[in-house]
Amino acid sequence: MIVVKAEQLARTAHQGQFRKYTGEPYIVHPEAVANIVASVTDDPVMLAAAWLHDVVEDTNVTIDMIEAGFGPEIASVVADVTNITKKSDGNRQYRKGIERQHLAGASPKAKTVKLADILHNVPDIIRNDPGFARTYVAEKQAVLEVLIGGDERLYAAAKQMIDEFVRSC
């Protein structure tokens, strides 16, 4: 099954990586994103892409390798959620603007994976880095504007979570 194959690649590719704030093995994040996606769909393309959503950014795995191993549809979803900028491309605000435009053209499947990513990352940042959380949540609030078209339930949950944080500041 393609989802199991994606999980195996994610576990291998992220081996030895750890979450910044918690020190947990990094794989807890792709697993959580895959579980969030699984709460709204059983689409194997979306579930595989959820497992693989960070491998291109954070490991030596390339989109071409994803396409060769998983096909063009999964590779396309992963490419849609993969950051396309590097630090050398400009300051954070400029890069985040480019990333927003990239996500604006993403497929509904990719937007759903990105919503799941936000739902897992935002609480972690709020809990562990309250100072940076204001910047991070503002960036995700802007990203939400282009994620309409992803799963409506995940969109509503992400919007509520972000709105509650903004109101509490």
Protein Blocks (a to p, Z undefined) as FASTA:
>chain_A
ZZlmmmmmmmmmmgoiacfklopafklmmmmmmmmmmmmoccfklmmmmmmmmmmmmmmb
dfklmmmmnojklmmmmmmmpcfbdfklocfklmmmmmmmmmmmpcfklmmmmmmmmmmm
mmmmmmmmmmlmmmmmmmmmmmmmmmgoiafklmmmmmmmmmmmmmmZZ
